[in-house]
Amino acid sequence: MGAGRHAVTLGEEEPLPAGLYFVRLTQGGQHAMQRFTVLR
């Protein structure tokens, strides 16, 4: 992917249960990790 903003959709078919999640994205040897919380 080129420079710019990109989006990832999680829980598209079924909502994610409440909890703490960690997402790791990797592209060409670079990594980014982010945690997020789902509240219901």
mmCIF file as Biopython writes it, N, C-alpha, C and O atoms, coordinates in Angstrom:
data_model
#
loop_
_atom_site.group_PDB
_atom_site.id
_atom_site.type_symbol
_atom_site.label_atom_id
_atom_site.label_alt_id
_atom_site.label_comp_id
_atom_site.label_asym_id
_atom_site.label_entity_id
_atom_site.label_seq_id
_atom_site.pdbx_PDB_ins_code
_atom_site.Cartn_x
_atom_site.Cartn_y
_atom_site.Cartn_z
_atom_site.occupancy
_atom_site.B_iso_or_equiv
_atom_site.auth_seq_id
_atom_site.auth_asym_id
_atom_site.pdbx_PDB_model_num
ATOM 1   N N  . MET A ? 1  ? 0.832   -1.173  0.000  1.0 0.0 1  A 1 
ATOM 2   C CA . MET A ? 1  ? 0.000   0.000   0.000  1.0 0.0 1  A 1 
ATOM 3   C C  . MET A ? 1  ? 0.879   1.239   0.000  1.0 0.0 1  A 1 
ATOM 4   O O  . MET A ? 1  ? 1.960   1.261   0.587  1.0 0.0 1  A 1 
ATOM 5   N N  . GLY A ? 2  ? 0.407   2.222   -0.644 1.0 0.0 2  A 1 
ATOM 6   C CA . GLY A ? 2  ? 1.142   3.469   -0.691 1.0 0.0 2  A 1 
ATOM 7   C C  . GLY A ? 2  ? 0.903   4.327   0.546  1.0 0.0 2  A 1 
ATOM 8   O O  . GLY A ? 2  ? 0.201   3.927   1.474  1.0 0.0 2  A 1 
ATOM 9   N N  . ALA A ? 3  ? 1.495   5.496   0.537  1.0 0.0 3  A 1 
ATOM 10  C CA . ALA A ? 3  ? 1.334   6.421   1.655  1.0 0.0 3  A 1 
ATOM 11  C C  . ALA A ? 3  ? -0.120  6.854   1.779  1.0 0.0 3  A 1 
ATOM 12  O O  . ALA A ? 3  ? -0.859  6.878   0.795  1.0 0.0 3  A 1 
ATOM 13  N N  . GLY A ? 4  ? -0.515  7.191   2.988  1.0 0.0 4  A 1 
ATOM 14  C CA . GLY A ? 4  ? -1.871  7.667   3.205  1.0 0.0 4  A 1 
ATOM 15  C C  . GLY A ? 4  ? -2.588  6.874   4.263  1.0 0.0 4  A 1 
ATOM 16  O O  . GLY A ? 4  ? -2.027  5.961   4.868  1.0 0.0 4  A 1 
ATOM 17  N N  . ARG A ? 5  ? -3.800  7.222   4.473  1.0 0.0 5  A 1 
ATOM 18  C CA . ARG A ? 5  ? -4.618  6.594   5.498  1.0 0.0 5  A 1 
ATOM 19  C C  . ARG A ? 5  ? -5.268  5.331   4.956  1.0 0.0 5  A 1 
ATOM 20  O O  . ARG A ? 5  ? -5.747  5.301   3.822  1.0 0.0 5  A 1 
ATOM 21  N N  . HIS A ? 6  ? -5.279  4.283   5.782  1.0 0.0 6  A 1 
ATOM 22  C CA . HIS A ? 6  ? -5.894  3.008   5.426  1.0 0.0 6  A 1 
ATOM 23  C C  . HIS A ? 6  ? -6.769  2.554   6.589  1.0 0.0 6  A 1 
ATOM 24  O O  . HIS A ? 6  ? -6.533  2.952   7.730  1.0 0.0 6  A 1 
ATOM 25  N N  . ALA A ? 7  ? -7.758  1.742   6.321  1.0 0.0 7  A 1 
ATOM 26  C CA . ALA A ? 7  ? -8.675  1.269   7.367  1.0 0.0 7  A 1 
ATOM 27  C C  . ALA A ? 7  ? -8.756  -0.246  7.356  1.0 0.0 7  A 1 
ATOM 28  O O  . ALA A ? 7  ? -8.648  -0.883  6.309  1.0 0.0 7  A 1 
ATOM 29  N N  . VAL A ? 8  ? -8.947  -0.809  8.540  1.0 0.0 8  A 1 
ATOM 30  C CA . VAL A ? 8  ? -9.149  -2.246  8.714  1.0 0.0 8  A 1 
ATOM 31  C C  . VAL A ? 8  ? -10.450 -2.410  9.474  1.0 0.0 8  A 1 
ATOM 32  O O  . VAL A ? 8  ? -10.659 -1.751  10.493 1.0 0.0 8  A 1 
ATOM 33  N N  . THR A ? 9  ? -11.323 -3.275  8.996  1.0 0.0 9  A 1 
ATOM 34  C CA . THR A ? 9  ? -12.605 -3.511  9.654  1.0 0.0 9  A 1 
ATOM 35  C C  . THR A ? 9  ? -12.544 -4.837  10.395 1.0 0.0 9  A 1 
ATOM 36  O O  . THR A ? 9  ? -12.245 -5.876  9.806  1.0 0.0 9  A 1 
ATOM 37  N N  . LEU A ? 10 ? -12.830 -4.795  11.690 1.0 0.0 10 A 1 
ATOM 38  C CA . LEU A ? 10 ? -12.860 -6.000  12.520 1.0 0.0 10 A 1 
ATOM 39  C C  . LEU A ? 10 ? -14.290 -6.239  12.976 1.0 0.0 10 A 1 
ATOM 40  O O  . LEU A ? 10 ? -15.044 -5.291  13.194 1.0 0.0 10 A 1 
ATOM 41  N N  . GLY A ? 11 ? -14.657 -7.494  13.117 1.0 0.0 11 A 1 
ATOM 42  C CA . GLY A ? 11 ? -16.000 -7.827  13.579 1.0 0.0 11 A 1 
ATOM 43  C C  . GLY A ? 11 ? -17.064 -7.490  12.560 1.0 0.0 11 A 1 
ATOM 44  O O  . GLY A ? 11 ? -18.177 -7.108  12.921 1.0 0.0 11 A 1 
ATOM 45  N N  . GLU A ? 12 ? -16.728 -7.628  11.289 1.0 0.0 12 A 1 
ATOM 46  C CA . GLU A ? 12 ? -17.651 -7.252  10.223 1.0 0.0 12 A 1 
ATOM 47  C C  . GLU A ? 12 ? -18.889 -8.137  10.179 1.0 0.0 12 A 1 
ATOM 48  O O  . GLU A ? 12 ? -20.002 -7.632  10.035 1.0 0.0 12 A 1 
ATOM 49  N N  . GLU A ? 13 ? -18.714 -9.452  10.302 1.0 0.0 13 A 1 
ATOM 50  C CA . GLU A ? 13 ? -19.851 -10.367 10.212 1.0 0.0 13 A 1 
ATOM 51  C C  . GLU A ? 13 ? -20.560 -10.533 11.548 1.0 0.0 13 A 1 
ATOM 52  O O  . GLU A ? 13 ? -21.780 -10.694 11.594 1.0 0.0 13 A 1 
ATOM 53  N N  . GLU A ? 14 ? -19.801 -10.493 12.627 1.0 0.0 14 A 1 
ATOM 54  C CA . GLU A ? 14 ? -20.356 -10.647 13.967 1.0 0.0 14 A 1 
ATOM 55  C C  . GLU A ? 14 ? -19.601 -9.693  14.886 1.0 0.0 14 A 1 
ATOM 56  O O  . GLU A ? 14 ? -18.370 -9.670  14.854 1.0 0.0 14 A 1 
ATOM 57  N N  . PRO A ? 15 ? -20.291 -8.914  15.697 1.0 0.0 15 A 1 
ATOM 58  C CA . PRO A ? 15 ? -19.602 -7.949  16.566 1.0 0.0 15 A 1 
ATOM 59  C C  . PRO A ? 15 ? -18.606 -8.627  17.493 1.0 0.0 15 A 1 
ATOM 60  O O  . PRO A ? 15 ? -18.835 -9.747  17.948 1.0 0.0 15 A 1 
ATOM 61  N N  . LEU A ? 16 ? -17.509 -7.950  17.769 1.0 0.0 16 A 1 
ATOM 62  C CA . LEU A ? 16 ? -16.523 -8.474  18.702 1.0 0.0 16 A 1 
ATOM 63  C C  . LEU A ? 16 ? -17.083 -8.428  20.112 1.0 0.0 16 A 1 
ATOM 64  O O  . LEU A ? 16 ? -17.753 -7.463  20.480 1.0 0.0 16 A 1 
ATOM 65  N N  . PRO A ? 17 ? -16.818 -9.462  20.911 1.0 0.0 17 A 1 
ATOM 66  C CA . PRO A ? 17 ? -17.258 -9.414  22.304 1.0 0.0 17 A 1 
ATOM 67  C C  . PRO A ? 17 ? -16.492 -8.342  23.072 1.0 0.0 17 A 1 
ATOM 68  O O  . PRO A ? 17 ? -15.395 -7.949  22.678 1.0 0.0 17 A 1 
ATOM 69  N N  . ALA A ? 18 ? -17.077 -7.876  24.166 1.0 0.0 18 A 1 
ATOM 70  C CA . ALA A ? 18 ? -16.403 -6.896  25.008 1.0 0.0 18 A 1 
ATOM 71  C C  . ALA A ? 18 ? -15.081 -7.465  25.488 1.0 0.0 18 A 1 
ATOM 72  O O  . ALA A ? 18 ? -14.989 -8.646  25.820 1.0 0.0 18 A 1 
ATOM 73  N N  . GLY A ? 19 ? -14.057 -6.621  25.524 1.0 0.0 19 A 1 
ATOM 74  C CA . GLY A ? 19 ? -12.752 -7.056  26.009 1.0 0.0 19 A 1 
ATOM 75  C C  . GLY A ? 19 ? -11.652 -6.144  25.518 1.0 0.0 19 A 1 
ATOM 76  O O  . GLY A ? 19 ? -11.902 -5.174  24.803 1.0 0.0 19 A 1 
ATOM 77  N N  . LEU A ? 20 ? -10.429 -6.465  25.910 1.0 0.0 20 A 1 
ATOM 78  C CA . LEU A ? 20 ? -9.232  -5.741  25.509 1.0 0.0 20 A 1 
ATOM 79  C C  . LEU A ? 20 ? -8.575  -6.509  24.376 1.0 0.0 20 A 1 
ATOM 80  O O  . LEU A ? 20 ? -8.345  -7.712  24.493 1.0 0.0 20 A 1 
ATOM 81  N N  . TYR A ? 21 ? -8.274  -5.832  23.290 1.0 0.0 21 A 1 
ATOM 82  C CA . TYR A ? 21 ? -7.691  -6.454  22.104 1.0 0.0 21 A 1 
ATOM 83  C C  . TYR A ? 21 ? -6.387  -5.761  21.741 1.0 0.0 21 A 1 
ATOM 84  O O  . TYR A ? 21 ? -6.195  -4.578  22.022 1.0 0.0 21 A 1 
ATOM 85  N N  . PHE A ? 22 ? -5.498  -6.515  21.116 1.0 0.0 22 A 1 
ATOM 86  C CA . PHE A ? 22 ? -4.264  -5.979  20.565 1.0 0.0 22 A 1 
ATOM 87  C C  . PHE A ? 22 ? -4.248  -6.291  19.080 1.0 0.0 22 A 1 
ATOM 88  O O  . PHE A ? 22 ? -4.497  -7.428  18.677 1.0 0.0 22 A 1 
ATOM 89  N N  . VAL A ? 23 ? -3.960  -5.298  18.274 1.0 0.0 23 A 1 
ATOM 90  C CA . VAL A ? 23 ? -3.890  -5.480  16.819 1.0 0.0 23 A 1 
ATOM 91  C C  . VAL A ? 23 ? -2.473  -5.162  16.386 1.0 0.0 23 A 1 
ATOM 92  O O  . VAL A ? 23 ? -1.915  -4.139  16.781 1.0 0.0 23 A 1 
ATOM 93  N N  . ARG A ? 24 ? -1.891  -6.027  15.579 1.0 0.0 24 A 1 
ATOM 94  C CA . ARG A ? 24 ? -0.553  -5.807  15.050 1.0 0.0 24 A 1 
ATOM 95  C C  . ARG A ? 24 ? -0.639  -5.830  13.530 1.0 0.0 24 A 1 
ATOM 96  O O  . ARG A ? 24 ? -1.102  -6.804  12.937 1.0 0.0 24 A 1 
ATOM 97  N N  . LEU A ? 25 ? -0.191  -4.754  12.916 1.0 0.0 25 A 1 
ATOM 98  C CA . LEU A ? 25 ? -0.157  -4.650  11.465 1.0 0.0 25 A 1 
ATOM 99  C C  . LEU A ? 25 ? 1.293   -4.688  11.019 1.0 0.0 25 A 1 
ATOM 100 O O  . LEU A ? 25 ? 2.152   -4.039  11.615 1.0 0.0 25 A 1 
ATOM 101 N N  . THR A ? 26 ? 1.562   -5.452  9.964  1.0 0.0 26 A 1 
ATOM 102 C CA . THR A ? 26 ? 2.923   -5.600  9.447  1.0 0.0 26 A 1 
ATOM 103 C C  . THR A ? 26 ? 2.916   -5.328  7.958  1.0 0.0 26 A 1 
ATOM 104 O O  . THR A ? 26 ? 2.057   -5.811  7.222  1.0 0.0 26 A 1 
ATOM 105 N N  . GLN A ? 27 ? 3.891   -4.546  7.532  1.0 0.0 27 A 1 
ATOM 106 C CA . GLN A ? 27 ? 4.050   -4.275  6.105  1.0 0.0 27 A 1 
ATOM 107 C C  . GLN A ? 27 ? 5.525   -4.067  5.818  1.0 0.0 27 A 1 
ATOM 108 O O  . GLN A ? 27 ? 6.156   -3.161  6.363  1.0 0.0 27 A 1 
ATOM 109 N N  . GLY A ? 28 ? 6.060   -4.909  4.964  1.0 0.0 28 A 1 
ATOM 110 C CA . GLY A ? 28 ? 7.441   -4.760  4.508  1.0 0.0 28 A 1 
ATOM 111 C C  . GLY A ? 28 ? 8.465   -4.586  5.614  1.0 0.0 28 A 1 
ATOM 112 O O  . GLY A ? 28 ? 9.339   -3.726  5.507  1.0 0.0 28 A 1 
ATOM 113 N N  . GLY A ? 29 ? 8.382   -5.373  6.665  1.0 0.0 29 A 1 
ATOM 114 C CA . GLY A ? 29 ? 9.357   -5.296  7.738  1.0 0.0 29 A 1 
ATOM 115 C C  . GLY A ? 29 ? 9.053   -4.250  8.798  1.0 0.0 29 A 1 
ATOM 116 O O  . GLY A ? 29 ? 9.775   -4.167  9.791  1.0 0.0 29 A 1 
ATOM 117 N N  . GLN A ? 30 ? 8.023   -3.460  8.622  1.0 0.0 30 A 1 
ATOM 118 C CA . GLN A ? 30 ? 7.619   -2.490  9.641  1.0 0.0 30 A 1 
ATOM 119 C C  . GLN A ? 30 ? 6.381   -3.017  10.372 1.0 0.0 30 A 1 
ATOM 120 O O  . GLN A ? 30 ? 5.506   -3.647  9.776  1.0 0.0 30 A 1 
ATOM 121 N N  . HIS A ? 31 ? 6.334   -2.746  11.658 1.0 0.0 31 A 1 
ATOM 122 C CA . HIS A ? 31 ? 5.238   -3.244  12.478 1.0 0.0 31 A 1 
ATOM 123 C C  . HIS A ? 31 ? 4.635   -2.093  13.270 1.0 0.0 31 A 1 
ATOM 124 O O  . HIS A ? 31 ? 5.338   -1.171  13.683 1.0 0.0 31 A 1 
ATOM 125 N N  . ALA A ? 32 ? 3.338   -2.159  13.473 1.0 0.0 32 A 1 
ATOM 126 C CA . ALA A ? 32 ? 2.645   -1.214  14.334 1.0 0.0 32 A 1 
ATOM 127 C C  . ALA A ? 32 ? 1.679   -2.010  15.199 1.0 0.0 32 A 1 
ATOM 128 O O  . ALA A ? 32 ? 0.944   -2.861  14.698 1.0 0.0 32 A 1 
ATOM 129 N N  . MET A ? 33 ? 1.683   -1.731  16.494 1.0 0.0 33 A 1 
ATOM 130 C CA . MET A ? 33 ? 0.776   -2.428  17.401 1.0 0.0 33 A 1 
ATOM 131 C C  . MET A ? 33 ? -0.059  -1.390  18.143 1.0 0.0 33 A 1 
ATOM 132 O O  . MET A ? 33 ? 0.439   -0.344  18.558 1.0 0.0 33 A 1 
ATOM 133 N N  . GLN A ? 34 ? -1.338  -1.707  18.296 1.0 0.0 34 A 1 
ATOM 134 C CA . GLN A ? 34 ? -2.259  -0.806  18.999 1.0 0.0 34 A 1 
ATOM 135 C C  . GLN A ? 34 ? -3.204  -1.653  19.828 1.0 0.0 34 A 1 
ATOM 136 O O  . GLN A ? 34 ? -3.654  -2.705  19.374 1.0 0.0 34 A 1 
ATOM 137 N N  . ARG A ? 35 ? -3.502  -1.220  21.007 1.0 0.0 35 A 1 
ATOM 138 C CA . ARG A ? 35 ? -4.517  -1.916  21.804 1.0 0.0 35 A 1 
ATOM 139 C C  . ARG A ? 35 ? -5.803  -1.094  21.765 1.0 0.0 35 A 1 
ATOM 140 O O  . ARG A ? 35 ? -5.777  0.129   21.625 1.0 0.0 35 A 1 
ATOM 141 N N  . PHE A ? 36 ? -6.920  -1.793  21.889 1.0 0.0 36 A 1 
ATOM 142 C CA . PHE A ? 36 ? -8.191  -1.103  21.941 1.0 0.0 36 A 1 
ATOM 143 C C  . PHE A ? 36 ? -9.167  -1.903  22.794 1.0 0.0 36 A 1 
ATOM 144 O O  . PHE A ? 36 ? -9.001  -3.107  22.990 1.0 0.0 36 A 1 
ATOM 145 N N  . THR A ? 37 ? -10.165 -1.229  23.287 1.0 0.0 37 A 1 
ATOM 146 C CA . THR A ? 37 ? -11.155 -1.830  24.165 1.0 0.0 37 A 1 
ATOM 147 C C  . THR A ? 37 ? -12.523 -1.775  23.508 1.0 0.0 37 A 1 
ATOM 148 O O  . THR A ? 37 ? -12.925 -0.748  22.963 1.0 0.0 37 A 1 
ATOM 149 N N  . VAL A ? 38 ? -13.231 -2.893  23.568 1.0 0.0 38 A 1 
ATOM 150 C CA . VAL A ? 38 ? -14.610 -2.941  23.082 1.0 0.0 38 A 1 
ATOM 151 C C  . VAL A ? 38 ? -15.501 -2.993  24.312 1.0 0.0 38 A 1 
ATOM 152 O O  . VAL A ? 38 ? -15.366 -3.885  25.150 1.0 0.0 38 A 1 
ATOM 153 N N  . LEU A ? 39 ? -16.416 -2.028  24.416 1.0 0.0 39 A 1 
ATOM 154 C CA . LEU A ? 39 ? -17.368 -1.983  25.513 1.0 0.0 39 A 1 
ATOM 155 C C  . LEU A ? 39 ? -18.760 -2.288  24.967 1.0 0.0 39 A 1 
ATOM 156 O O  . LEU A ? 39 ? -19.123 -1.800  23.897 1.0 0.0 39 A 1 
ATOM 157 N N  . ARG A ? 40 ? -19.518 -3.062  25.664 1.0 0.0 40 A 1 
ATOM 158 C CA . ARG A ? 40 ? -20.883 -3.396  25.236 1.0 0.0 40 A 1 
ATOM 159 C C  . ARG A ? 40 ? -21.858 -2.997  26.293 1.0 0.0 40 A 1 
ATOM 160 O O  . ARG A ? 40 ? -23.062 -3.192  26.127 1.0 0.0 40 A 1 
#
